[in-house]
Amino acid sequence: MEEHMDLKKVSRDDGHRLWPLPNLPWIMKQTWNDLLFAHYPIKLEVLQTLVPNVLPLDSFNGMGWIGVVPFHMTGIRMRGLPPIPGTDRFPELNVRTYVTVDGKPGVYFFSLDAANQLAVWGAKTFYHLPYVYADMTVKRNGASIGYESKRRSGDDAQFVCSYRPISEPYHAAKGSFDEWMSERYCLYTLNKKGVPLRCDILHQPWLLQHAEAEFSQNTMLSEQGIQVESDQPILHFSKKIDVRIWPLVHVSD
């Protein structure tokens, strides 16, 4: 009964998306908490060398943008199942950019570091995503979030940062950079044959806050050969958002 009612609720809650959800049931729920969006400008011609040609790049004010996004997930569960202890919460750190395929704006990931080995294996195996296992800690000190990540693979991709919101919450204005970078309801990836796939997601429009941050260590870009135009990012914070995730589909579907 709960899942049946949930499907009815989904049909009412997806009106802010630019295209309909797949005619498939969602398969996973997650809650994303204490997100920092740190965005760095990058020349489009540089970005194009880093992203597969089958995924057309997005730009804002003539620039591409790289997002470094630390957060921690809770309430992770598969559809029809209760949360599984040990796999229902862990930190994650994304490095991403933005593409649009067939009029559907989405996210392309360069890397996704996570502190759960099973989740890393599952996402790499079934979603063809570049997940990496890392040692990660998240600590709250008042309004500030202390975040640390270091990969177990032995490379030098590290992230140590303290961040906090510095404004009242707001919804992004139409046409703003805030809307452009955040209101994206899918991710894109390629399968082993290089075929582009889309994963649709659903959540309410982002409730954002302006943010400030101190970066003690951040080699997430340099270790992946990503050369940005400025080391002073545009910063946003979001406290919490509930997300549903759909299965992968071919972009032509």
Backbone as numpy.savetxt, mean C-alpha at the origin, in Angstrom:
# Nx Ny Nz CAx CAy CAz Cx Cy Cz
-24.92 -16.08 7.53 -25.74 -14.87 7.53 -24.89 -13.62 7.53
-23.81 -13.63 8.36 -22.95 -12.45 8.43 -22.33 -12.13 7.08
-21.80 -13.16 6.37 -21.18 -12.93 5.09 -22.20 -12.45 4.06
-23.45 -12.99 4.12 -24.49 -12.57 3.19 -24.84 -11.11 3.39
-24.97 -10.69 4.64 -25.25 -9.29 4.92 -24.07 -8.41 4.52
-22.85 -8.96 4.64 -21.67 -8.20 4.28 -21.65 -7.90 2.80
-22.06 -8.85 1.97 -22.11 -8.63 0.53 -23.10 -7.52 0.18
-24.23 -7.47 0.88 -25.18 -6.39 0.65 -24.57 -5.05 1.02
-23.82 -5.03 2.11 -23.17 -3.79 2.54 -22.13 -3.34 1.52
-21.38 -4.29 0.96 -20.40 -3.95 -0.05 -21.06 -3.25 -1.22
-22.21 -3.74 -1.66 -22.89 -3.15 -2.80 -23.30 -1.71 -2.53
-23.47 -1.36 -1.26 -23.83 0.01 -0.92 -22.61 0.90 -0.72
-21.46 0.30 -0.45 -20.30 1.07 -0.01 -19.26 1.32 -1.10
-19.50 0.86 -2.32 -18.46 0.99 -3.34 -18.73 2.10 -4.34
-19.67 3.00 -4.04 -20.04 4.04 -4.99 -18.94 5.04 -5.24
-17.95 5.17 -4.35 -16.87 6.13 -4.55 -15.77 5.58 -5.45
-15.81 4.28 -5.76 -14.85 3.72 -6.71 -15.20 4.16 -8.13
-14.18 4.17 -9.01 -14.38 4.62 -10.38 -14.89 3.51 -11.29
-14.86 2.25 -10.84 -15.33 1.15 -11.65 -15.91 0.09 -10.73
-16.78 -0.79 -11.26 -17.41 -1.80 -10.40 -16.40 -2.81 -9.88
-16.71 -3.37 -8.73 -15.92 -4.47 -8.21 -16.08 -5.70 -9.08
-15.10 -6.61 -9.09 -15.26 -7.87 -9.84 -16.49 -8.63 -9.35
-17.07 -9.38 -10.24 -18.23 -10.19 -9.90 -17.77 -11.47 -9.20
-17.07 -11.26 -8.10 -16.48 -12.32 -7.30 -16.60 -11.92 -5.84
-16.63 -12.89 -4.93 -16.63 -12.53 -3.50 -15.26 -12.06 -3.07
-15.21 -11.12 -2.12 -13.93 -10.76 -1.53 -13.38 -11.98 -0.77
-12.05 -11.99 -0.58 -11.45 -13.18 0.03 -10.71 -12.89 1.33
-10.46 -11.62 1.64 -9.69 -11.31 2.84 -10.09 -9.96 3.40
-10.06 -9.84 4.73 -10.24 -8.58 5.43 -8.94 -8.21 6.15
-8.67 -6.91 6.19 -7.53 -6.40 6.96 -7.91 -5.03 7.51
-7.24 -4.61 8.58 -7.31 -3.24 9.06 -5.90 -2.68 9.04
-5.73 -1.54 8.37 -4.43 -0.88 8.28 -4.40 0.25 9.31
-3.33 0.32 10.09 -3.24 1.26 11.21 -1.98 2.12 11.13
-2.12 3.38 11.58 -0.99 4.30 11.78 -0.09 4.36 10.56
-0.68 4.72 9.43 0.07 4.78 8.18 0.76 6.13 8.03
2.01 6.07 7.60 2.71 7.25 7.11 2.85 7.13 5.60
2.45 8.17 4.87 2.71 8.26 3.43 3.84 9.26 3.24
5.02 8.79 2.84 6.16 9.66 2.55 6.43 9.59 1.06
6.18 10.70 0.35 6.24 10.69 -1.11 7.40 11.54 -1.63
8.16 10.93 -2.55 9.34 11.55 -3.13 9.15 11.71 -4.64
9.47 12.90 -5.20 9.34 13.08 -6.65 10.47 12.36 -7.39
10.15 11.87 -8.59 11.12 11.18 -9.42 10.82 11.51 -10.87
11.85 11.69 -11.67 11.65 11.99 -13.08 10.96 10.81 -13.76
10.02 11.14 -14.65 9.26 10.07 -15.30 10.16 9.17 -16.14
11.17 9.75 -16.78 12.05 8.93 -17.60 12.88 7.98 -16.75
13.17 8.36 -15.51 13.86 7.46 -14.59 12.91 6.38 -14.09
11.70 6.80 -13.73 10.70 5.85 -13.23 10.36 4.80 -14.27
10.33 5.23 -15.55 9.95 4.29 -16.61 10.91 3.13 -16.72
12.17 3.33 -16.35 13.15 2.24 -16.41 12.96 1.23 -15.30
12.12 1.57 -14.30 11.94 0.73 -13.12 10.62 -0.03 -13.12
9.69 0.37 -13.97 8.34 -0.19 -13.97 8.11 -0.92 -15.30
7.49 -2.11 -15.28 7.23 -2.82 -16.54 6.45 -1.97 -17.54
6.83 -2.05 -18.81 6.22 -1.21 -19.85 4.73 -1.44 -20.02
4.23 -2.61 -19.61 2.81 -2.91 -19.79 1.94 -2.16 -18.77
2.58 -1.47 -17.81 1.84 -0.72 -16.80 2.10 0.78 -17.01
1.18 1.51 -17.65 1.39 2.93 -17.93 1.51 3.75 -16.65
2.55 4.58 -16.60 2.82 5.39 -15.42 1.80 6.51 -15.25
1.57 6.87 -13.99 0.82 8.07 -13.63 1.80 9.15 -13.21
1.38 10.40 -13.38 2.21 11.51 -12.93 1.32 12.57 -12.30
1.93 13.44 -11.50 1.25 14.58 -10.91 2.18 15.77 -11.02
1.69 16.84 -11.64 2.51 18.03 -11.90 3.78 17.69 -12.68
3.63 16.75 -13.61 4.73 16.40 -14.49 5.79 15.49 -13.90
5.58 15.03 -12.68 6.56 14.17 -12.01 5.94 12.82 -11.66
6.77 11.79 -11.65 6.38 10.55 -11.02 6.61 10.67 -9.52
6.04 9.73 -8.76 6.17 9.80 -7.31 6.38 8.40 -6.75
7.29 8.33 -5.78 7.57 7.10 -5.05 7.06 7.26 -3.63
6.25 6.31 -3.17 5.73 6.34 -1.81 6.42 5.29 -0.94
6.89 5.73 0.22 7.37 4.80 1.26 6.32 4.84 2.37
5.70 3.69 2.64 4.50 3.65 3.47 4.64 2.60 4.57
5.03 3.00 5.77 5.02 2.08 6.91 3.66 2.10 7.61
3.23 0.93 8.11 1.98 0.82 8.86 1.98 -0.53 9.55
0.94 -0.82 10.30 0.82 -2.17 10.84 -0.62 -2.64 10.67
-0.76 -3.93 10.38 -2.05 -4.52 10.07 -2.59 -5.30 11.26
-3.89 -5.26 11.44 -4.58 -6.06 12.45 -5.84 -6.66 11.81
-6.45 -7.60 12.54 -7.73 -8.15 12.08 -7.66 -8.88 10.76
-6.52 -9.46 10.43 -6.37 -10.15 9.16 -7.09 -11.50 9.23
-7.96 -11.72 8.30 -8.63 -13.03 8.26 -9.14 -13.32 6.86
-9.17 -14.60 6.53 -9.75 -15.03 5.26 -11.27 -15.07 5.38
-11.93 -14.93 4.27 -13.39 -14.94 4.25 -13.92 -16.26 4.81
-14.85 -16.16 5.74 -15.50 -17.33 6.31 -14.71 -18.01 7.41
-13.53 -17.45 7.75 -12.69 -18.04 8.79 -12.42 -17.02 9.89
-12.21 -17.50 11.11 -11.79 -16.57 12.17 -10.34 -16.19 12.00
-9.90 -15.13 12.65 -8.47 -14.81 12.61 -7.63 -15.96 13.15
-6.48 -16.18 12.52 -5.58 -17.25 12.93 -4.46 -16.64 13.79
-4.38 -17.02 15.08 -3.35 -16.45 15.95 -1.96 -16.58 15.34
-1.19 -15.50 15.44 0.15 -15.49 14.89 0.24 -14.97 13.47
-0.91 -14.92 12.79 -0.91 -14.41 11.42 -1.92 -13.27 11.24
-2.58 -12.85 12.31 -3.67 -11.89 12.16 -3.23 -10.45 12.39
-1.92 -10.23 12.69 -1.42 -8.86 12.88 0.09 -8.84 12.71
0.59 -7.86 11.99 2.04 -7.68 11.82 2.29 -6.35 11.10
3.52 -5.79 11.26 3.88 -4.58 10.54 4.17 -4.87 9.06
4.04 -3.82 8.25 4.37 -3.91 6.83 4.92 -2.56 6.38
5.84 -2.59 5.43 6.49 -1.40 4.90 6.53 -1.51 3.38
5.84 -0.60 2.69 5.71 -0.66 1.24 6.53 0.43 0.56
7.11 0.08 -0.57 7.68 1.05 -1.50 6.90 0.93 -2.80
6.29 2.04 -3.27 5.31 1.92 -4.33 5.35 3.14 -5.25
4.73 2.97 -6.42 4.46 4.07 -7.32 3.07 3.88 -7.91
2.74 4.67 -8.95 1.34 4.75 -9.37 1.22 4.56 -10.88
0.25 3.72 -11.26 -0.01 3.41 -12.66 -1.52 3.39 -12.88
-1.90 3.50 -14.15 -3.31 3.36 -14.53 -3.40 2.45 -15.73
-4.25 1.44 -15.65 -4.47 0.51 -16.75 -5.96 0.53 -17.10
-6.27 0.81 -18.34 -7.66 0.84 -18.81 -8.53 1.75 -17.96
-8.00 2.91 -17.59 -8.78 3.87 -16.83 -8.94 3.55 -15.36
-8.22 2.55 -14.87 -8.33 2.13 -13.47 -7.03 2.48 -12.75
-6.98 3.60 -12.01 -5.76 3.98 -11.31 -5.46 3.05 -10.15
-4.19 2.68 -10.03 -3.81 1.74 -8.97 -2.38 1.94 -8.53
-1.90 0.98 -7.77 -0.58 1.02 -7.14 0.28 -0.10 -7.71
1.56 0.21 -7.95 2.55 -0.81 -8.31 3.61 -0.83 -7.23
3.93 -2.01 -6.72 4.85 -2.15 -5.60 6.24 -2.57 -6.08
7.26 -1.83 -5.62 8.64 -2.27 -5.79 9.02 -3.28 -4.72
8.48 -3.11 -3.52 8.76 -4.05 -2.45 7.71 -3.90 -1.37
7.52 -4.99 -0.61 6.63 -5.01 0.55 7.34 -5.81 1.63
7.89 -5.12 2.61 8.55 -5.80 3.73 7.50 -6.12 4.79
7.57 -7.32 5.35 6.59 -7.73 6.36 7.27 -8.59 7.41
6.71 -8.56 8.62 7.31 -9.26 9.76 6.67 -10.62 10.00
5.98 -11.17 9.01 5.33 -12.47 9.16 5.76 -13.36 8.00
6.50 -14.41 8.30 7.08 -15.25 7.25 6.01 -15.97 6.43
4.94 -16.42 7.08 3.87 -17.10 6.35 3.18 -16.15 5.39
2.91 -14.91 5.84 2.28 -13.93 4.97 3.16 -13.60 3.77
4.47 -13.50 4.01 5.40 -13.24 2.91 5.32 -14.35 1.88
5.36 -15.59 2.33 5.28 -16.73 1.41 3.95 -16.73 0.65
2.84 -16.52 1.37 1.53 -16.57 0.73 1.35 -15.49 -0.32
1.77 -14.26 0.00 1.59 -13.16 -0.94 2.48 -13.32 -2.16
3.70 -13.83 -1.98 4.58 -14.07 -3.11 4.04 -15.19 -4.00
3.49 -16.22 -3.36 3.04 -17.40 -4.10 1.73 -17.14 -4.84
0.76 -16.55 -4.17 -0.59 -16.44 -4.73 -0.90 -15.07 -5.34
-0.15 -14.05 -4.94 -0.42 -12.71 -5.47 0.75 -12.14 -6.27
1.81 -12.89 -6.45 2.95 -12.48 -7.27 3.49 -11.11 -6.85
3.54 -10.88 -5.55 3.99 -9.59 -5.02 5.39 -9.73 -4.42
6.22 -8.70 -4.55 7.62 -8.78 -4.09 7.77 -8.57 -2.59
7.20 -9.48 -1.82 7.30 -9.42 -0.36 8.69 -9.88 0.11
9.15 -9.29 1.23 10.43 -9.61 1.82 10.24 -9.74 3.33
10.84 -10.77 3.90 10.74 -11.00 5.35 11.71 -10.08 6.07
11.22 -9.41 7.12 12.05 -8.44 7.83 11.75 -8.48 9.32
12.74 -8.07 10.11 12.53 -7.81 11.53 11.99 -6.40 11.67
10.84 -6.26 12.34 10.16 -4.98 12.39 9.57 -4.76 13.78
9.59 -3.50 14.23 8.95 -3.13 15.48 8.19 -1.83 15.28
7.07 -1.73 15.99 6.26 -0.51 15.98 5.94 -0.17 17.43
6.30 1.04 17.83 6.05 1.47 19.20 5.36 2.84 19.18
4.34 2.96 20.03 3.64 4.23 20.16 4.13 4.96 21.39
4.39 6.25 21.24 4.77 7.12 22.35 3.91 8.38 22.25
2.77 8.38 22.94 1.81 9.46 22.79 1.25 9.46 21.39
1.37 10.58 20.69 0.87 10.68 19.31 1.89 10.19 18.30
3.12 9.89 18.73 4.20 9.52 17.82 4.27 8.00 17.64
4.65 7.61 16.43 4.87 6.20 16.10 6.35 6.01 15.82
6.99 5.11 16.57 8.36 4.72 16.29 8.37 3.45 15.48
9.04 3.47 14.33 8.96 2.35 13.38 10.38 1.94 12.97
10.67 0.64 13.03 11.98 0.13 12.62 11.80 -1.13 11.78
12.60 -1.22 10.72 12.55 -2.40 9.86 13.94 -2.68 9.31
14.33 -3.95 9.35 15.60 -4.39 8.76 15.38 -5.77 8.16
15.72 -5.92 6.90 15.50 -7.18 6.22 16.38 -8.29 6.76
15.82 -9.50 6.75 16.59 -10.66 7.18 17.46 -11.22 6.07
17.29 -10.72 4.85 18.04 -11.25 3.71 19.50 -10.84 3.75
19.85 -9.87 4.59 21.23 -9.45 4.69 21.57 -8.22 3.88
20.65 -7.74 3.00 20.95 -6.50 2.29 20.74 -5.31 3.22
21.01 -4.12 2.72 21.04 -2.95 3.60 19.74 -2.13 3.52
18.65 -2.76 3.17 17.36 -2.05 3.13 16.84 -1.92 4.56
17.00 -0.72 5.13 16.60 -0.46 6.50 15.75 0.79 6.56
14.92 0.85 7.61 14.04 2.00 7.80 13.86 2.21 9.30
14.26 3.39 9.77 14.05 3.77 11.16 13.48 5.18 11.16
12.29 5.33 11.74 11.59 6.60 11.62 10.65 6.80 12.80
10.47 8.06 13.16 9.44 8.45 14.12 8.53 9.45 13.42
7.21 9.22 13.48 6.30 10.11 12.77 5.03 10.34 13.58
4.33 11.42 13.24 3.13 11.82 13.99 2.25 12.71 13.14
0.95 12.70 13.38 0.06 13.65 12.70 0.20 15.04 13.31
-0.01 16.09 12.48 0.10 17.46 12.97 -1.08 18.32 12.53
-2.17 17.70 12.08 -3.35 18.46 11.70 -4.60 17.68 12.08
-5.74 18.32 11.96 -7.00 17.62 12.11 -7.23 16.71 10.90
-7.99 15.63 11.07 -8.28 14.75 9.93 -9.11 15.47 8.86
-8.90 15.08 7.61 -9.64 15.67 6.49 -9.71 14.66 5.35
-10.70 14.84 4.50 -10.77 14.09 3.25 -10.11 14.90 2.14
-9.41 14.23 1.26 -8.65 14.91 0.21 -9.59 15.66 -0.73
-9.17 16.85 -1.13 -9.94 17.65 -2.08 -9.80 17.06 -3.47
-10.86 17.17 -4.26 -10.84 16.67 -5.63 -9.73 17.35 -6.42
-8.97 16.57 -7.14 -7.91 17.10 -7.97 -6.61 17.38 -7.25
-6.55 17.16 -5.94 -5.35 17.45 -5.16 -4.36 16.28 -5.25
-3.11 16.57 -4.88 -2.12 15.50 -4.78 -2.54 14.47 -3.75
-3.14 14.94 -2.65 -3.58 14.03 -1.60 -4.55 12.99 -2.14
-5.50 13.43 -2.96 -6.45 12.50 -3.56 -5.74 11.59 -4.57
-4.89 12.17 -5.38 -4.22 11.43 -6.45 -3.42 10.26 -5.90
-2.71 10.47 -4.80 -1.84 9.41 -4.28 -2.60 8.39 -3.44
-3.74 8.77 -2.88 -4.38 7.89 -1.90 -5.61 7.15 -2.42
-6.40 7.80 -3.26 -7.68 7.20 -3.66 -7.48 6.26 -4.84
-6.91 5.12 -4.56 -6.63 4.10 -5.56 -7.12 2.77 -5.02
-7.95 2.11 -5.79 -8.67 0.95 -5.25 -8.27 -0.35 -5.93
-7.00 -0.43 -6.29 -6.47 -1.70 -6.80 -4.95 -1.64 -6.78
-4.33 -2.80 -6.91 -2.91 -2.91 -7.14 -2.70 -3.70 -8.42
-1.54 -3.48 -9.03 -1.16 -4.20 -10.24 0.12 -4.97 -10.00
0.19 -6.14 -10.60 1.39 -6.94 -10.55 1.46 -7.76 -11.84
2.54 -8.51 -12.03 2.69 -9.38 -13.19 2.86 -10.81 -12.71
2.30 -11.76 -13.48 2.54 -13.16 -13.14 3.89 -13.59 -13.72
4.24 -14.85 -13.57 5.56 -15.33 -13.99 5.76 -15.22 -15.50
4.66 -15.14 -16.25 4.75 -14.98 -17.71 4.76 -13.51 -18.13
4.72 -12.62 -17.16 4.72 -11.19 -17.49 3.37 -10.63 -17.84
2.30 -11.37 -17.53 0.94 -10.91 -17.82 0.47 -10.01 -16.68
-0.04 -8.81 -16.98 -0.48 -7.92 -15.90 -1.78 -8.39 -15.26
-1.81 -8.32 -13.93 -2.96 -8.73 -13.13 -3.36 -7.57 -12.24
-4.66 -7.56 -11.87 -5.19 -6.52 -10.99 -5.84 -7.15 -9.77
-5.58 -6.57 -8.61 -6.25 -6.96 -7.37 -7.07 -5.78 -6.89
-8.38 -5.92 -6.87 -9.26 -4.85 -6.42 -9.38 -4.86 -4.90
-9.51 -3.67 -4.33 -9.74 -3.53 -2.90 -10.90 -2.57 -2.67
-11.44 -2.62 -1.48 -12.52 -1.71 -1.10 -12.29 -1.20 0.31
-12.37 0.11 0.45 -12.39 0.76 1.76 -13.07 2.10 1.60
-13.37 2.75 2.67 -13.95 4.08 2.62 -12.88 5.08 2.17
-13.28 6.25 1.66 -12.28 7.26 1.30 -11.35 7.55 2.47
-10.08 7.77 2.15 -9.07 7.98 3.18 -9.37 9.22 4.01
-9.20 9.08 5.31 -9.22 10.22 6.23 -7.75 10.51 6.56
-7.23 11.62 6.03 -5.82 11.94 6.10 -5.54 13.03 7.14
-4.29 13.12 7.53 -3.78 14.22 8.34 -2.40 14.60 7.80
-2.06 15.87 7.88 -0.68 16.25 7.60 0.21 15.67 8.69
1.48 15.46 8.35 2.36 14.74 9.28 3.75 15.36 9.28
4.51 15.01 10.31 5.94 15.29 10.35 6.66 14.02 10.74
7.93 13.92 10.35 8.67 12.69 10.59 10.16 12.99 10.72
10.83 12.15 11.51 12.29 12.16 11.60 12.81 10.80 11.13
13.61 10.82 10.08 14.15 9.59 9.51 15.58 9.40 10.02
15.75 8.42 10.88 17.10 8.10 11.36 17.84 7.24 10.35
17.10 6.43 9.61 17.68 5.55 8.60 16.62 5.26 7.55
16.98 5.41 6.28 16.04 5.07 5.21 16.82 4.75 3.94
17.11 3.46 3.76 17.78 3.00 2.55 16.85 2.16 1.68
15.55 2.32 1.88 14.58 1.53 1.13 14.60 1.85 -0.35
14.96 3.08 -0.71 15.01 3.47 -2.12 16.39 3.17 -2.73
17.45 3.61 -2.06 18.79 3.43 -2.62 19.14 1.96 -2.82
18.68 1.09 -1.92 18.97 -0.33 -2.05 18.25 -0.97 -3.23
17.24 -0.28 -3.76 16.51 -0.81 -4.92 16.83 -0.02 -6.19
17.86 0.81 -6.13 18.28 1.55 -7.31 17.31 2.64 -7.73
16.54 3.16 -6.78 15.56 4.20 -7.06 16.17 5.55 -6.71
16.37 6.40 -7.72 16.99 7.70 -7.53 15.93 8.78 -7.63
15.61 9.41 -6.51 14.56 10.43 -6.48 15.18 11.81 -6.60
14.31 12.83 -6.81 14.76 14.19 -7.06 14.95 14.99 -5.78
14.40 14.55 -4.67 14.50 15.28 -3.42 14.46 14.30 -2.26
15.22 14.59 -1.22 15.18 13.75 -0.02 14.25 14.33 1.03
13.43 15.32 0.64 12.44 15.92 1.53 11.04 15.50 1.08
10.48 14.47 1.68 9.20 13.94 1.18 8.01 14.79 1.60
6.92 14.64 0.86 5.61 15.14 1.27 5.02 14.09 2.21
4.53 14.52 3.37 4.13 13.59 4.43 2.65 13.68 4.75
2.02 12.51 4.86 0.63 12.40 5.32 0.54 11.24 6.31
-0.48 11.29 7.14 -0.75 10.25 8.13 -2.20 9.84 8.00
-2.48 8.57 8.28 -3.86 8.12 8.41 -3.95 7.12 9.55
-4.91 7.31 10.43 -4.99 6.54 11.66 -5.41 5.09 11.44
-6.43 4.88 10.61 -6.98 3.53 10.52 -7.93 3.43 9.35
-7.89 2.28 8.67 -8.87 2.05 7.62 -9.10 0.54 7.48
-10.36 0.14 7.32 -10.74 -1.26 7.14 -10.81 -1.57 5.65
-10.24 -2.72 5.26 -10.05 -3.04 3.85 -10.55 -4.44 3.56
-11.20 -4.59 2.41 -11.52 -5.92 1.86 -10.72 -6.10 0.58
-10.31 -7.33 0.33 -9.43 -7.64 -0.80 -10.07 -8.71 -1.67
-10.00 -8.53 -2.98 -10.57 -9.47 -3.95 -9.50 -10.31 -4.59
-9.85 -11.40 -5.27 -8.84 -12.22 -5.96 -8.22 -11.46 -7.14
-7.05 -11.91 -7.55 -6.42 -11.37 -8.75 -7.26 -11.69 -9.99
-7.30 -10.73 -10.91 -7.93 -10.95 -12.21 -7.02 -10.39 -13.30
-7.16 -10.90 -14.52 -6.43 -10.32 -15.64 -6.97 -8.91 -15.89
-6.08 -8.01 -16.27 -6.51 -6.61 -16.41 -7.57 -6.45 -17.50
-7.63 -7.39 -18.42 -8.62 -7.30 -19.50 -9.99 -7.76 -19.08
-10.11 -8.38 -17.89 -11.41 -8.90 -17.44 -12.30 -7.77 -16.97
